[in-house]
Amino acid sequence: MHTIIEPFRIKSVEPIYFTTREQRELILRSAFHNPFFIHSKDVLIDLLTDSGTSAMSSNQWAAVMLGDESYAGSPSFFKFENAVKDITGMPLVIPTHQGRAAEKIIFSILGSKGKYFLSNTLFDTTRANIEFSGAEGIDLVCEEGKHPSIPAPFKGNMDLEALRREIIRLGAEHIPMVIVTITNNSGGGQPVSMENIRATSKICAEFGIPMFIDACRFAENAYFIKLREEGYADKPVYDIVREMFSYADGCTMSAKKDAFANIGGFLAMRDADLALHCRNLLIITEGFPTYGGLAGRDLEAVAVGLYEVMDEHYLRYRIRTTEYLTEKLIAAGVPVMQPAGGHAVYLDAKAFLPHIPIEAYPGQALACALYLEGGIRGVEIGSLMFGKYDADHQLIPAALELVRLAIPRRVYTQSHIDYVAEVIIGVFEKRRDIRGLRIVEEAPMLRHFTAKLEQID
Ligand SMILES: *Cc1c(COP(=O)(O)O)cnc(C)c1O
């Protein structure tokens, strides 16, 4: 078979900036060993996130120029609305400025103290919005999803037995909604099977609980179904997408992911009463229902992007990119989450740096080492991000110590990815020289964004 190539050519380029190792040493120290403090101009390959970092197509940029900025009833809104209706099959569409704004609206309405939201895995902003309403979020990912080094086709699945058990234990009347996140971002970008979505929706229907999809990476999930689930190999991605949404009562989406937009999101649903409540809140937080916190040009870019992302040449290249990088790392013995997720590669920092105790944040140390070695920026997903303290101020570690390398859509070429693999392998060969870190300053919540650290001698 031939090489799977980037299914685009490049019309406009953006420079990236090279630094020397000496410069990066200084930069890292003045950034307090926290990549969030590094200026993006000092980063060569930026794998901090795949959110809002996509390259838009010439068709999206052309659509941007068609953006109609009328306050009410803009044709740009109707293009957006038609695209979302067509793809999700849901009649009621509410634009928001990004995914978490959609979450804020729906959970303000449905959440309160004594309520529970069950999910395969809630994304961190989703969980934060649920908890902010006073409700509780409960993750019920399947057993395979808990073991990073053991491959399985659908590690993002809901544990169906646990779902039924929790509904019975908590009482259906206390559960306003079940949320299926596709792909499972916090669970390593792992997909959810059609069978699992269907079975989850059946259990929800049995108890009269609405099921929503967190649809940020709907196209990547559909492509995994096509590749891995029996009976879907010959179905077009569009049909698979329509089937996934057919089992849901509604969805939230960040258009900064699988819509190739730099900003945007939406809520879509079937229940007119709920939509009325949502629109009332939308007007006081985001804007009038035909723009919802977005410019007309953003609505146009999203409407085009939602179709482009279902192109199978694109999806094949997209999924192959993370798989290709993962394969190279496995061949060199680098500990990495398996199989590759849709949007990111995850290094297992605990296994990579066994000489660094968890209290010295091996994930953060590894993220810093990748920057120092090759100007690559990733993000720690471990005890700096999720760790808590007990009553004696001892660290309660996270379940896993990972470094996530998220791949922006259509931005980097194969030689960039080859370079990333070389740098990681180079760091792996010198891993014994990497030292742990200690926190010198931290915030009480979401501390990973602003924590300051120093190297331990
Ligand atoms: C990014 C993301 C969100 C939140 O979207 P924003 O546009 O960043 O507010 C919600 N859920 C998942 C699964 C995500 O990946």
The ligand as an ORCA input file, in Angstrom:
! r2SCAN-3c Opt
* xyz 0 1
  C     -12.882     20.718     24.510
  C     -13.932     19.896     25.080
  C     -15.028     20.470     25.756
  C     -15.138     21.957     26.020
  O     -15.118     22.713     24.849
  P     -14.486     24.196     24.819
  O     -14.764     24.662     23.426
  O     -13.014     24.058     25.108
  O     -15.174     25.019     25.838
  C     -16.005     19.621     26.230
  N     -15.925     18.295     26.093
  C     -14.881     17.697     25.459
  C     -14.852     16.215     25.309
  C     -13.844     18.474     24.945
  O     -12.821     17.879     24.338
*
